[in-house]
């Protein structure tokens, strides 16, 4: 093998290795990607049925029902509502009429089965995505009213 052929083989091998590494990183990124949806987007059918995603909005006042470690509640963006069920210990700052972000999947009946409920340390906190979603839903509701 001549020095030129060795250099060419080294370059081709390096490019192939880089391509494989890039493909593996992008595949891992895609499988860990979690999208955020509002109750209005879920009602419109925009949320995936077979993938994990996050839902955000406000916990509807009077909707929290507890039975042992299972908690059922409704997340609303003031326009649409989505029922949520979660089994586990909720964050201390989880309250009715406060912002919440839950991660999980939609089941066949349209119930969001959460495997994680997220909260922030400030009791007045609303996640930016949830605040934006509530603002957008309120704007949409105002434009629909005569």
C-alpha positions as CSV (number, residue, x, y, z in Angstrom):
1,X,0.0,0.0,0.0
2,X,1.4,3.4,-1.0
3,X,1.4,6.3,1.5
4,X,-1.4,8.0,-0.5
5,X,-3.6,4.9,-0.2
6,X,-2.9,4.7,3.5
7,X,-3.9,8.4,4.0
8,X,-7.1,7.8,1.9
9,X,-8.0,4.7,4.0
10,X,-7.4,6.6,7.2
11,X,-9.6,9.5,6.0
12,X,-12.4,7.2,4.9
13,X,-12.2,5.3,8.2
14,X,-12.3,8.6,10.2
15,X,-15.3,9.9,8.2
16,X,-17.2,6.5,8.6
17,X,-16.5,6.5,12.4
18,X,-17.7,10.1,12.7
19,X,-20.9,9.3,10.8
20,X,-21.6,6.3,13.0
21,X,-21.0,8.3,16.2
22,X,-23.3,11.1,14.9
23,X,-26.0,8.6,14.1
24,X,-25.9,7.1,17.5
25,X,-26.0,10.5,19.3
26,X,-29.0,11.6,17.2
27,X,-30.8,8.3,17.8
28,X,-30.3,8.7,21.6
29,X,-31.4,12.3,21.5
30,X,-34.5,11.4,19.6
31,X,-35.5,8.7,22.0
32,X,-35.1,11.0,25.0
33,X,-36.9,14.0,23.4
34,X,-40.1,14.9,25.3
35,X,-42.5,17.4,23.8
36,X,-44.8,19.8,25.7
37,X,-48.6,20.0,24.9
38,X,-51.4,22.0,26.4
39,X,-54.9,20.6,27.1
40,X,-56.2,22.6,24.0
41,X,-53.6,20.9,21.8
42,X,-54.5,17.5,23.3
43,X,-58.2,18.1,22.6
44,X,-57.3,19.1,19.0
45,X,-55.5,15.7,18.6
46,X,-52.0,17.2,18.3
47,X,-50.5,15.1,21.1
48,X,-48.9,11.7,20.3
49,X,-50.8,8.6,21.4
50,X,-47.8,6.3,21.6
51,X,-45.1,8.5,23.1
52,X,-44.3,10.1,26.4
53,X,-44.9,13.9,26.5
54,X,-45.5,16.7,29.0
55,X,-48.7,18.4,29.7
56,X,-48.9,21.8,31.4
57,X,-51.4,24.2,32.7
58,X,-53.4,24.9,35.9
59,X,-54.8,22.3,38.3
60,X,-58.5,22.9,38.1
61,X,-60.0,23.9,41.5
62,X,-62.0,21.2,43.1
63,X,-60.7,18.4,40.8
64,X,-58.1,16.7,43.0
65,X,-59.2,13.3,44.3
66,X,-56.9,11.2,46.4
67,X,-57.1,7.5,47.1
68,X,-54.0,6.1,48.8
69,X,-51.1,7.1,46.6
70,X,-53.2,7.5,43.5
71,X,-54.2,11.1,42.7
72,X,-56.7,12.1,40.0
73,X,-56.9,15.7,38.9
74,X,-57.7,17.9,35.9
75,X,-55.2,20.1,34.1
76,X,-56.7,23.1,32.3
77,X,-55.5,26.0,30.2
78,X,-58.8,27.8,30.9
79,X,-60.2,26.7,27.5
80,X,-59.9,22.9,27.5
81,X,-59.4,20.3,30.3
82,X,-57.5,17.0,30.4
83,X,-58.0,14.5,33.2
84,X,-54.7,13.2,34.8
85,X,-54.0,10.3,37.1
86,X,-50.7,9.9,39.0
87,X,-49.6,7.2,41.4
88,X,-46.9,8.4,43.8
89,X,-45.9,11.2,46.1
90,X,-46.8,14.6,44.8
91,X,-44.5,17.6,45.3
92,X,-45.3,19.6,48.5
93,X,-46.3,22.6,46.5
94,X,-48.9,20.8,44.3
95,X,-52.1,22.7,44.8
96,X,-55.4,23.4,43.1
97,X,-55.5,26.5,40.9
98,X,-51.7,26.4,40.6
99,X,-49.4,25.6,37.7
100,X,-48.3,22.1,37.0
101,X,-46.3,20.1,34.5
102,X,-46.8,16.3,34.3
103,X,-45.0,13.8,32.2
104,X,-46.6,10.7,30.9
105,X,-48.8,9.2,28.2
106,X,-52.4,9.3,27.0
107,X,-54.3,6.1,27.3
108,X,-57.0,4.9,24.9
109,X,-59.7,6.7,26.9
110,X,-58.0,10.1,26.7
111,X,-56.8,9.9,30.3
112,X,-53.3,11.2,30.8
113,X,-51.3,8.7,32.9
114,X,-48.5,10.6,34.5
115,X,-45.3,9.0,35.7
116,X,-43.9,12.3,37.0
117,X,-45.3,15.6,38.3
118,X,-43.0,18.5,38.3
119,X,-43.1,21.6,40.6
120,X,-40.7,24.4,41.4
121,X,-39.6,25.7,44.8
122,X,-41.6,28.9,44.6
123,X,-45.3,28.5,45.4
124,X,-46.3,31.2,42.9
125,X,-44.2,29.5,40.1
126,X,-45.8,28.5,36.9
127,X,-43.5,26.9,34.3
128,X,-42.8,29.2,31.4
129,X,-44.3,26.7,28.9
130,X,-47.5,26.4,31.0
131,X,-47.8,30.2,31.4
132,X,-47.4,30.7,27.7
133,X,-50.0,28.0,27.0
134,X,-52.5,29.6,29.4
135,X,-51.9,33.0,27.8
136,X,-52.3,31.6,24.3
137,X,-55.5,29.8,25.3
138,X,-57.0,32.9,26.9
139,X,-56.2,34.9,23.7
140,X,-57.8,32.3,21.5
141,X,-60.9,32.2,23.8
142,X,-61.2,36.0,23.6
143,X,-61.0,36.0,19.8
144,X,-63.8,33.4,19.6
145,X,-66.2,35.4,21.8
146,X,-68.3,38.0,20.1
